[in-house]
Amino acid sequence: MCAIAFKESEPRIPNILPVTEIDRVAYLLKYGYYNMQIQAVITFDQHLDTEVLKAAVMLSLDAEPVLGCRFVEDEKRPYWQRFLLAAPPKTKP
């Protein structure tokens, strides 16, 4: 279960996206010897600005919407369903 809270996404980005042929092939390859996930550990010499990082992630999800989606295994027609992200909590001054 994903721990993402939900709200309506921006209307310009659809909540359902079609899969491509590459998506279908990648899905089928998961049953073979292939691990299609990107795995990395990144370290930094200093602390990151969390507000800048949040903004960068949101801009990335708007630029490439499928990154904010889950793959729905529909027998007839699989699709990508967008996670609906909550607004960040307000911090006290």
C-alpha positions in Angstrom: 0.0 0.0 0.0 1.3 3.4 -1.0 1.6 6.0 1.8 0.7 8.9 -0.5 -2.3 11.1 0.5 -4.8 12.0 -2.2 -6.3 15.1 -3.7 -7.4 16.0 -7.3 -4.4 16.4 -9.6 -4.2 19.4 -11.9 -6.8 19.1 -14.7 -4.2 19.5 -17.4 -2.6 16.1 -16.5 -5.0 13.2 -17.0 -5.4 10.7 -14.2 -5.3 7.8 -16.6 -2.5 7.4 -19.2 -2.3 4.7 -21.9 0.6 2.2 -21.9 3.1 2.1 -24.8 4.4 -1.0 -26.5 7.7 -0.5 -24.5 5.6 -0.5 -21.3 4.0 -3.8 -22.3 7.4 -5.4 -23.1 8.9 -4.2 -19.9 6.0 -5.6 -17.9 6.4 -9.0 -19.6 10.1 -8.9 -19.0 9.6 -8.8 -15.2 8.7 -12.4 -15.4 12.1 -13.3 -16.8 15.6 -12.4 -15.7 15.2 -8.6 -15.9 15.0 -6.1 -13.0 13.7 -2.9 -14.7 13.9 -0.7 -11.6 16.5 2.0 -11.3 18.5 1.4 -8.1 20.9 3.9 -6.7 22.3 5.4 -3.5 23.2 9.1 -3.7 25.1 10.9 -1.0 25.7 14.6 -0.6 28.3 16.6 1.4 25.7 19.0 2.8 22.1 19.1 3.6 19.6 19.6 0.8 17.0 22.4 0.8 13.8 20.3 1.2 11.6 23.0 -0.3 13.7 23.1 -3.5 13.7 19.3 -3.6 9.9 19.1 -3.2 9.5 21.7 -6.0 11.9 19.8 -8.3 10.1 16.5 -7.7 6.7 18.1 -8.5 8.1 19.7 -11.7 9.5 16.3 -12.7 6.1 14.7 -12.2 4.5 17.4 -14.3 7.1 17.1 -17.1 6.9 13.3 -17.2 3.5 12.3 -15.7 4.1 8.5 -15.9 6.7 8.9 -13.1 3.8 9.7 -10.8 1.8 6.7 -11.8 1.2 3.1 -11.0 0.9 0.4 -13.6 -2.7 -1.1 -13.5 -2.7 -4.8 -14.7 -6.0 -4.7 -16.5 -6.5 -8.0 -18.5 -8.0 -6.3 -21.6 -6.2 -3.0 -21.5 -3.5 -2.1 -19.0 -3.0 1.5 -18.1 -1.1 4.0 -15.9 -3.0 5.5 -13.1 -1.7 8.8 -11.6 -1.1 9.0 -7.9 -3.0 12.0 -6.6 -0.5 13.9 -4.5 -1.5 15.9 -1.4 -0.4 19.5 -0.9 2.6 19.6 1.4 1.7 20.3 5.1 2.1 23.9 6.2 5.0 24.5 8.6 4.9 26.8 11.6 7.0 30.0 11.3 
